[in-house]
């Protein structure tokens, strides 16, 4: 579960398209794709046909109808579900975050039967997203020493947090864009994350206010 908590506001956060992405590249690791001029699509959902903005109660009803089981592992502002399927594959877990009882983020965690197949799963999901929407605005593959491309230790490097595979799609014309993120995490799972830009901003501002008295 440790990687789930890390990803809530960590690696799965999309990179703003208005910034210079050169800072994100390691030496000799260029961005694979940088398609910031692609047309945007106004609306995405939270996966599984679930709409952003619904309440916990509405979400529970929808997921129960899909066979989902609410996990005993819970966090502030969010809930985990087990026993769900995403693109016909059993999830390791699914995470849903709320702000003021409005769904603002979802994440689905998929693990292949064989660890070496994680790249096939990543590429399959990336292709599915691109077929439905468009090419990724940004796709990254980079390596930190002592690892390098095709050295035979890619899985180990990912587990150690020194190799990254990730792709990002952005939607809408507002400052706080909705997004889909895809990455391989250090548990060798593929994460697919859906975020509502305005509601995520609301959640972050709420948490900032909540924790400001801790300092």
VENTA-V346751 format. One record per backbone hydrogen bond with DSSP energy under -1.0 kcal/mol. CO is the residue of the C=O (numbers start at 1). NH is the residue of the N-H. If there is no record, write none. Layout:
<<CO/NH> <CO/NH>>
This chain:
<<1/4> <1/5> <2/6> <3/7> <10/13> <16/19> <21/24> <22/25> <26/29> <33/139> <35/38> <47/50> <50/46> <51/54> <54/103> <55/59> <56/60> <57/61> <58/62> <59/63> <60/64> <61/65> <63/68> <64/67> <69/82> <75/78> <77/98> <79/96> <80/71> <81/94> <82/69> <84/91> <86/89> <89/86> <93/109> <94/81> <95/107> <96/79> <97/104> <97/105> <102/99> <103/53> <104/196> <105/97> <106/194> <107/95> <108/192> <109/92> <110/190> <114/117> <115/118> <117/121> <118/122> <119/123> <120/124> <121/125> <122/126> <123/127> <124/128> <125/129> <126/130> <127/131> <128/132> <129/133> <137/35> <138/168> <139/32> <139/33> <140/166> <142/164> <144/147> <148/151> <153/157> <154/158> <155/159> <156/160> <157/162> <158/161> <162/144> <164/142> <165/184> <166/140> <167/182> <168/137> <168/138> <169/180> <171/178> <175/177> <178/171> <179/195> <180/169> <181/193> <182/167> <183/191> <185/188> <189/185> <190/110> <191/183> <192/108> <193/181> <194/106> <195/179> <196/200> <197/201> <198/202> <199/203> <200/204> <201/205> <202/206> <203/207> <204/208> <205/209> <206/210> <207/211> <208/212> <211/214> <212/215>>
